């Protein structure tokens, strides 16, 4: 599908007038509904993906979920259809409300930081949209600036429910996959856990942080590094010139443990209203603890290792990324040594009825094998993420999530330290990456229902077909021979550095033409 569609009219009634945005798997057109004589936005699935049933299932999911959410802050869906052309090509299309305005990503690119009052207004409206979705049992799972549309009338609308989840929806990803955008991914999502309303709250907190600070909370060379930072690190403090209640609001949205976070969109609405009115924030939920099973409770607390400020280099084979099947949807898979992506260590029988209380201080700083054995014995599952770091000894747990009161068979993700390889004594040429890094995509990103950062801010950025990155092969280190006294000492510095950055926007980097934006 090029910039000119094969058919100027889709669905027998929607005339395509001009291209608004393009992404890796679809295009969004300004259109006209000939039957009702009204402007619309038409989202077309690229022809090369129409035979992929998973992609089409995501497209239908977006239509079904968006169609049942009626709220002034959610872009309205008008129609969905799949038609077969004379040459046998399937044309799948969504017809949505056309929003005159721009995505929040474009606004941030232009203004960088936004004043607190304006941020509270934007966040309050976005939270109201999420509250409606959460009340209907829908979790968005990809809240980010590119999916928040700011109309010329000041009304905010969220869009793109292509990877949303509801209790009645069929699973569109394999077990253990993580869908979302790395810069806004909640820790429980990054760890491979189930997303809930609190996950959307965390993502909105990351958006709020970016609006107030003028920069993202976490960045990195690779989406996996960013996702690991979501699990392990705390963002830098917000600027001191911001009011204390505003900073407290963001902090409450970014609590690592979802149980201690503002619970859902409605809770964020209440908190925003309190801040704007000068009232105290609602009290945080009190931690609920239960006695540990004997196998875990007997463990003496060990002093936690110093948390690393930067995510270490991820070991080859530990983390893999796959391009998502929906328009710009990213899929992140994390696996430990000896595990396939999406698998976990099987838990043994729970040693007691009810919840299991897990304390981070009793896990961090100890042997991963020992910790895993105790957690499995207690009735939990374990997933490992191995990261090279100089901040802890190899095999030591440096982070664990989730913690607190866990149900039997829940998965605890352990971040385990691995040694950073020392440079070899024989020079080894630096391998040349097979794919040159793409430049950082400029803002604004393409949008609307297919905003550009989509999976590539999850994959910010990754190629659709990642090229293999050669791993450095350390040269053998010869045993030192005593040098003759007359000879000067030799000096051989070897540097083996295999580093390939593949940048691509799975959602595609597109440019929107005109002010009309698709809902």
Secondary structure as GFF3:
##gff-version 3
##sequence-region A 1 519
A	DSSP	beta_strand	9	10	.	.	.	ID=ss1
A	DSSP	beta_strand	14	22	.	.	.	ID=ss2
A	DSSP	beta_strand	26	33	.	.	.	ID=ss3
A	DSSP	beta_strand	38	45	.	.	.	ID=ss4
A	DSSP	three_ten_helix	47	49	.	.	.	ID=ss5
A	DSSP	alpha_helix	53	68	.	.	.	ID=ss6
A	DSSP	beta_strand	77	84	.	.	.	ID=ss7
A	DSSP	beta_strand	90	96	.	.	.	ID=ss8
A	DSSP	beta_strand	98	103	.	.	.	ID=ss9
A	DSSP	alpha_helix	104	111	.	.	.	ID=ss10
A	DSSP	alpha_helix	116	135	.	.	.	ID=ss11
A	DSSP	beta_strand	138	139	.	.	.	ID=ss12
A	DSSP	three_ten_helix	145	147	.	.	.	ID=ss13
A	DSSP	beta_strand	148	151	.	.	.	ID=ss14
A	DSSP	beta_strand	156	158	.	.	.	ID=ss15
A	DSSP	beta_strand	165	166	.	.	.	ID=ss16
A	DSSP	beta_strand	177	179	.	.	.	ID=ss17
A	DSSP	three_ten_helix	182	184	.	.	.	ID=ss18
A	DSSP	alpha_helix	187	190	.	.	.	ID=ss19
A	DSSP	alpha_helix	197	213	.	.	.	ID=ss20
A	DSSP	alpha_helix	223	232	.	.	.	ID=ss21
A	DSSP	alpha_helix	244	253	.	.	.	ID=ss22
A	DSSP	three_ten_helix	258	260	.	.	.	ID=ss23
A	DSSP	alpha_helix	265	277	.	.	.	ID=ss24
A	DSSP	alpha_helix	294	297	.	.	.	ID=ss25
A	DSSP	beta_strand	319	323	.	.	.	ID=ss26
A	DSSP	beta_strand	330	334	.	.	.	ID=ss27
A	DSSP	beta_strand	356	358	.	.	.	ID=ss28
A	DSSP	three_ten_helix	360	362	.	.	.	ID=ss29
A	DSSP	alpha_helix	368	377	.	.	.	ID=ss30
A	DSSP	beta_strand	381	388	.	.	.	ID=ss31
A	DSSP	beta_strand	397	401	.	.	.	ID=ss32
A	DSSP	beta_strand	404	406	.	.	.	ID=ss33
A	DSSP	beta_strand	411	418	.	.	.	ID=ss34
A	DSSP	alpha_helix	454	458	.	.	.	ID=ss35
A	DSSP	beta_strand	516	518	.	.	.	ID=ss36
###
